[in-house]
Amino acid sequence: MSLPKHIYEELEAVVGARYISDRPYILAALRQPLPNIATPPQSPEAVLLPGSTAEVQAIVRICNKYKIKYIAVISSLIVFAYPSEPGTIILQLKRMNRIEEINAEDRYAVIEPGVRHGQLRTELMHLGLSYPVASVGPGGSVLSNFACASGDNHNEYGSSRTNRYICGVEWVLPSGELLRVGSLATDSGWFCADGPGPSLRGLIKGFTGQWGGMGVITRIAIGLDHWRGPAEMPTEGRSPSYKIRLPRDCHRIHIFKFPDLGKLERAMVEVGKAEIGFSVMKFFNASAALLATESANDFWDLWNSGLFQRELARPLYVYLATQSPEEMAYEEAVLMDIIGETGGEPVDASVQRIYEDNMDFYILVGFLQRVLRLGGAWAPAKLSGDSIHHMFEVARAIPEFMTEFIDKGMILNAPDNFMITPGEYGHFAHIELLFLWDRGHPDWANIGMNFMRRSQETDIGHGYHSSSPPRTGAMLQRLGPLYSNCHVWAERIKQAFDPNNVSNPMP
Amino acid sequence: MQSLIERFTDLLEDGKVSASPLGLNVYKQGLRHDGGGRPLLAVFPETKAEVQAIVRLANEKRMPLVPVSSGPPRFHGGTACKTDSVIVDFSRMNRILRIDPDNRSVMLEPGATFGAVIPALKAQGLRISTPLLPRANKSVVACHLEREPGTIPKYHYDHLDPLLTLEVVYGTGDDFRTGSASGPGSLETLKADKVNPWGPGSLDYYRFVSAAQGSMGLVTWAVLKTEVLPVIKRPYFIPVTDPGRLTAPMNELLRRRIVDECLALNRHTLAAILAGDDAREFARLQAALPPWTILLAISGYQRRPEERVRVQEKHLFDVGDRLGIAIEPDLPGLRARGAELLESLENPWPETPHWKLRSGDSHDIFFLCPMSKVASLILLMQELARDAGVNGEIGGYIQPVTQGRGCHCEFHFSGADPALARLSAEAPEALMNHGAFFSRPYGAWADLVYRDYAEGVAALRELKRIFDPNNILNPGKLCFE
């Protein structure tokens, strides 16, 4: 099915012939390519590349007029960026890629959706500024990560989830109206996204974003932090074999291993209460092995050696970034006190060296897509947050459902491949469990969903808040009653703001 | 009226309904503006079920409800009745439900006050973000629901900080829990510590009830962040003559996260705080103090506190040297009062009347702006005061927010001079036209901020229709009918 000619022409009149296409070979490239999804991919009816907010508004109004579904995308790293049913068009926003303003004094940057982490972060470092960069690689859209997706990142211990840093939003509502929230409401600038009165920014993002389901966000301002590193990354070698080491007087990496999760939890809580460190986390071990190697063969050699299973089953990663050598001495002393009290030990020097040689791991992960390298299927489970204590409770229950999948050979034997990232000096934490499986397995199409369902059922049975209900669809209907009947309110809000249900509806 | 009292009395136990005129007068105390309506009776729920029953009856009778959580006086008019209303007084829902030192959080009912919460937290080695010297009977939950800023900007990541999760009874009578308090399951079976504020799902429900003056829902408890109580605190002060030099040191210190408390007071406000109700002392202090004083604190926490203080003091003086400013260990010209002032910032205002009321009725004007606009808006306010015929100085308080990425600016003045009333009425529009953002639009400010914001008003009214379809929750406030 393709768009009727008159609708196509109406859309073409908005963006110009150069920025619209319905050619099958182009549309085929916009089908979901994720290897873990078994359903046949769906092509969109057309793809448009708007160049301005006004063009986005005009397109959205046409979509409402003809009840055409639309999905606004940039990086397309997740399944929600792809059509799930016929009658959908794609708004690829990559032409809207301007950094409109960097205000060093008031510490914010105004950006369009097509601005990538690699573009903004490097620009800001020259000004001594930074922001929490999500773990999506340098090609990820900053706006999408802050306002439309999840926003957890390796640095949230010393900063926060990215949604905390939104300072202003300009947004085309599902109806096509333009809404500017916060201080933009009275033309007071881009420094506050809440108000006047009740905060409308609550419509665009909760724990996760709306994934394009509440219109199209065309500009945001993000808050900026002080950057404690050099203006340019001191890099040796060339990708993929490169090293980035920041000056040791104020930048140091420590990785400790713990005999059990209880001691690791204690250490993480105490580090947070002391307010030391810039990045703190319990990282994945299989994913760490993928990041640490440059080929699939290298990965298997490393994984089969057992080093990462032994050293990084229960690790505490700590990156100290200080303003002076004296502060480094203080923070290291406090850290060693805590590690001594909680029974941690340094990991093998070869593992520690990996992170000392690639400090970009904590800043802007340039090689994140290595986690996809094995070519099979992978998926995350859990993906929610509460206290450090509660996330460790959730982690302790992982073997209850995971062991069976491992024993039956359905997934990689990596029971410790989960991450717990504290935020805001340990005021909350996030958990993510990554599992990998082989598409050659006879039941490959069901493994992912079965695993995620078992994970969720286990946690619900325990009363653990380890996942957050999705935006719409059957899953929300099923889970909503367990989460304060949130499905009732979510659907009322979606209906009120998107009465034609055209803004990325999910099945 | 009699039937209304009877219906509420049937609903609640004895002693939880009051129609005494004397008692109802309390709800008008301190309000500068008559909302136009009267409190008809007050109800005093003690449980969520009672709150739900009250809301359902109000829906049936189409009777407006105005929630009140703090004791008098009330400064901003959020609880003034626009039409004849029933007051829902939360003063009996005042329990501290849980203090959690490991997760650094506290769970409070809406009637829990700063006077009760601060000492309870101190006993556990914790502290909570407090606005500048709040009165002891001020509700902690209502204060932070209304997005009042605290005095420690480094803990303020977001304008809703330190609010985490909450339980709310919407205008429909349905209850709802936000963030990781939402589920799975009931509150009794849920194991989460309720400290993740976002969601559930793709909506930030807690933002919809923030700065809503109770018009979107009635909050029955909230979980808030607390912080480790420092073992050592050292006060520092920067005297400032030119408002144009006020924000540079605060900006630099906050972006480097060197200081805990960080705020600036002009000599009128600082003298009012230090002098209490002693008029002669007020005059003496006002003459002795510099036009503005920046108040800072360096803290050492539970581990190696002296070392932390030593390191951060070095950073502090490095910044002072770089900017060419003097950083003093005590209030300029007032020996030994600095430590006393810093100590007082950790506590509610101990006396009556509140420091803002030393000359009687208080007018406040407050707004948000970026750091770069603070000086020009201070100068504009001074010019507006002169133009209005105000004699003498007005109070000024500058509070950096969101780690220094914005500023709360507050001007206050009290007395019966008609020039002050004129200033109070006329200044907000001029300030707004020069970049002031009235993010919490009380009273007449609402007309100012919403009059040219049609798309936002339409969106807010959609939300109001969803959460309070019969418009019974504090009607007439903000942009609502």
Interface residues (C-beta under 8 A of the other chain):
Chain A: N103 E105 D106 R107 Y108 S159 S160 R161 N163 R164 Y165 C167 L173 E177 L178 L179 R180 V181 G182 S183 A185 T186 S188 G189 F191 C192 A193 D194 G195 P196 G197 P198 S199 L200 R201 G202 L203 K205 G206 F207 T208 G209 Q210 W211 G213 M214 G223 L224 D225 H226 V269 K273 A274 E275 Q323 S324 E326 E327 Y330 A333 V334 D337 I338 S384 G385 D386 S387 I388 H389 H390 E393 E424 G426 H427 F428 D459 I460 H462 G463 Y464 H465 S468 P469 P470 R471 L476 L479 L482 Y483 S484 N485 C486 V488 W489 A490 R492 I493 A496 F497
Chain B: D102 N103 R104 S105 R147 Y157 D158 H159 L160 D174 D175 F176 R177 T178 G179 S180 S182 G183 P184 G185 T189 L190 K191 A192 D193 K194 V195 N196 P197 W198 G199 P200 G201 S202 L203 D204 Y205 Y206 R207 F208 V209 S210 A211 A212 Q213 S215 M216 K225 V228 N251 R255 R256 R257 Y301 Q302 R303 R304 E307 R308 R310 V311 K314 H315 L368 C369 P370 M371 S372 K373 T402 Q403 G404 R405 G406 M432 G435 A436 F437 F438 S439 R440 P441 A446 L448 V449 Y450 D452 Y453 E455 G456 A458 A459 L460 E462 L463 R465 I466 L478 C479
